[in-house]
Amino acid sequence: MAKKTKSAEFDPHVFLATVRRGRTTFEYRTGEVIFAQGDPADAVFYIVRGKVKIAVISEQGREAVVAMLGEGDFFGEGCLIAQPLRLATAATLTVATVMRLERAEMIRTLHNEPAFAEVFTAHLLTRNSRVEADLVDHLFNSSEKRLARTLLLLANFGKEGKPEPITTKISQETLAEMVGTTRPRVSLFMNKFRKLGFIEYNGELKVHSSLLSVVLRD
């Protein structure tokens, strides 16, 4: 019987669930800052459970949410390209469990474990695709379409074929920051979507597939 190789035995998910030297797991309450814009960039983070937002704050104090991340996502990878300081702030949107992987440990594992490198590369490619889609969305689509797309993404539309309820409480202010519009505009469109039967409010926000018609509309 052929002997298993080291890479075949390596399980990235077990690795990311195991606390050892260079890997530390933290529990966060809702609204806690994991790292702030301008902090030293010395580690990569992995979301074990919960949701995290990545936001950039301008010199005038305005905040723009540039990403909403969930279980299985990495963030803070800028440290791997010798980025000295954090360019954004990461804060929890829910109670969350987050693993901190020191830069040296992350680099060591990427070099030594092909299975882990494959998982991380897939994450980077998916994130890059999402950033490109977000840029196109902001350049060419109306704020109504951008809000519809944001709600579908928050409901994980496309991952399993149909949207899931959005159990995380996300304020209209946060939605406005993500979409790049004002809170009154978000309120106007949310009421419109509800009247048209595209979304429901019942203790949680339920998004229907019919909301996709807003995104596809010319």
C-alpha positions in Angstrom: 0.0 0.0 0.0 1.4 3.4 -1.0 2.3 5.6 1.9 0.3 8.8 2.2 2.1 12.0 1.5 2.3 14.8 4.1 0.1 17.1 1.9 -2.5 14.3 1.5 -2.8 14.0 5.3 -3.0 17.7 5.9 -6.5 19.0 6.5 -6.8 22.8 6.2 -10.1 22.8 8.2 -8.5 20.9 11.1 -5.6 23.2 11.0 -7.9 26.3 11.2 -9.7 24.7 14.1 -6.6 23.9 16.1 -5.0 26.4 18.5 -1.2 26.1 18.6 1.9 28.3 18.5 1.2 31.2 16.1 -2.5 30.5 16.0 -4.9 32.0 18.6 -8.6 32.0 18.8 -10.6 34.9 20.2 -14.3 35.4 21.1 -15.8 38.8 20.2 -19.1 40.4 21.1 -21.2 42.2 18.6 -19.6 45.5 17.5 -16.1 44.8 18.8 -13.1 46.0 16.7 -10.7 43.3 15.7 -8.2 45.7 14.3 -8.4 49.4 13.4 -7.3 51.3 10.4 -3.6 52.3 11.0 -2.8 49.4 13.4 0.3 47.3 12.6 -0.4 44.6 10.0 1.1 41.6 11.6 -1.4 38.7 11.2 -4.1 37.1 9.0 -7.5 36.4 10.5 -9.9 33.5 9.8 -13.6 33.6 10.7 -14.6 30.4 12.5 -18.2 31.7 13.1 -20.1 35.0 12.9 -19.9 37.9 10.6 -17.3 40.7 10.3 -17.4 44.0 8.3 -14.4 45.7 6.8 -14.7 49.5 6.6 -12.5 52.4 5.5 -12.8 55.7 7.3 -11.9 58.9 5.4 -10.0 61.9 6.9 -13.3 63.6 7.2 -14.6 60.7 9.4 -16.9 59.2 6.8 -17.1 55.4 6.9 -17.5 53.2 3.8 -18.2 49.4 4.3 -16.1 47.6 1.7 -16.8 44.0 2.6 -19.1 41.8 4.7 -17.5 38.5 5.6 -18.7 35.3 7.2 -17.7 31.9 8.3 -14.8 30.5 6.4 -13.5 33.8 5.2 -10.0 35.2 5.7 -9.1 38.9 6.1 -6.1 41.0 6.9 -4.0 39.3 4.3 -2.3 42.5 3.3 0.4 41.7 5.9 1.6 39.0 3.5 2.8 41.6 1.0 4.7 43.6 3.6 1.9 46.0 4.2 3.0 47.7 7.4 -0.3 49.2 8.6 -3.9 48.2 8.3 -5.7 50.1 5.5 -9.2 49.4 7.0 -11.0 48.6 10.2 -12.4 45.1 10.9 -15.3 44.9 13.4 -17.8 42.2 14.3 -21.5 42.4 13.1 -22.4 39.5 15.4 -21.0 37.4 18.2 -17.9 35.9 16.5 -15.1 33.4 16.9 -12.0 34.5 15.0 -8.6 32.9 14.7 -5.5 35.0 14.5 -2.7 33.6 12.4 0.7 35.3 13.0 2.3 36.4 9.7 5.3 34.0 10.1 3.0 31.0 10.8 0.8 31.9 7.8 3.8 32.1 5.5 5.3 28.9 6.9 2.0 27.0 6.3 1.5 28.4 2.8 5.1 27.2 1.9 4.8 23.8 3.5 1.2 22.7 3.0 -0.1 22.7 -0.6 -3.6 21.8 0.5 -3.8 24.9 2.7 -2.3 27.1 0.0 -5.0 25.9 -2.4 -7.8 26.8 0.1 -6.2 30.3 0.6 -5.7 30.9 -3.1 -9.3 30.0 -3.8 -10.3 32.5 -1.2 -8.2 35.3 -2.8 -9.6 34.6 -6.3 -13.1 34.6 -5.0 -12.5 37.9 -3.1 -10.9 39.5 -6.2 -13.9 38.5 -8.3 -16.2 40.0 -5.7 -14.2 43.3 -5.6 -14.4 43.6 -9.4 -18.1 42.9 -9.4 -18.6 45.6 -6.7 -16.6 48.1 -8.7 -18.7 47.5 -11.8 -21.8 47.7 -9.6 -20.9 51.1 -8.2 -19.8 52.5 -11.6 -22.8 51.5 -13.7 -25.8 50.6 -11.5 -28.3 52.8 -9.7 -28.4 52.8 -5.9 -31.7 50.8 -6.0 -29.9 48.0 -8.0 -26.9 48.1 -5.7 -29.1 47.7 -2.6 -30.9 44.7 -4.3 -27.6 43.1 -5.1 -26.3 43.7 -1.6 -29.3 42.1 0.0 -29.0 39.1 -2.3 -25.4 38.7 -1.4 -26.1 39.0 2.3 -28.7 36.2 1.9 -26.1 34.0 0.2 -28.0 34.0 -3.0 -26.4 31.7 -5.6 -24.5 29.5 -3.1 -27.2 26.9 -2.6 -29.7 28.1 -5.3 -32.0 30.2 -3.1 -31.6 33.0 -0.6 -31.4 32.3 3.1 -33.0 34.5 5.9 -30.6 37.4 7.0 -30.6 36.8 10.8 -27.8 39.4 11.4 -29.3 42.7 12.4 -27.9 45.2 9.9 -28.9 48.8 10.2 -30.1 51.0 7.3 -27.1 53.2 8.0 -24.7 50.2 7.5 -26.6 49.3 4.3 -26.3 52.8 3.1 -22.5 52.7 3.7 -22.3 49.5 1.7 -24.4 50.7 -1.2 -22.9 54.2 -1.3 -26.1 56.2 -0.8 -28.1 57.8 2.1 -30.1 56.1 4.8 -33.4 57.8 3.6 -32.8 56.3 0.1 -32.2 52.9 1.6 -35.4 53.2 3.6 -37.4 54.2 0.5 -36.1 51.2 -1.5 -36.6 48.8 1.4 -40.3 49.8 1.7 -40.7 49.5 -2.1 -39.2 46.0 -2.1 -41.4 45.0 0.8 -44.6 46.3 -0.9 -43.6 44.4 -4.1 -43.1 41.2 -2.2 -39.4 41.0 -2.8 -38.5 41.0 0.9 -40.2 40.3 4.2 -39.7 41.6 7.8 -40.7 39.2 10.5 -38.1 39.3 13.2 -35.6 38.7 10.5 -35.1 39.9 7.0 -36.2 37.4 4.4 -35.1 37.9 0.8 -37.0 36.3 -2.1 -35.4 35.2 -5.4 -37.8 37.7 -7.1 -35.5 40.5 -5.9 -33.2 39.4 -8.6 -35.5 41.0 -11.2 -34.4 44.4 -9.9 -30.7 43.6 -10.5 -31.5 42.2 -14.0 -33.7 45.1 -15.0 -32.4 47.4 -17.7 
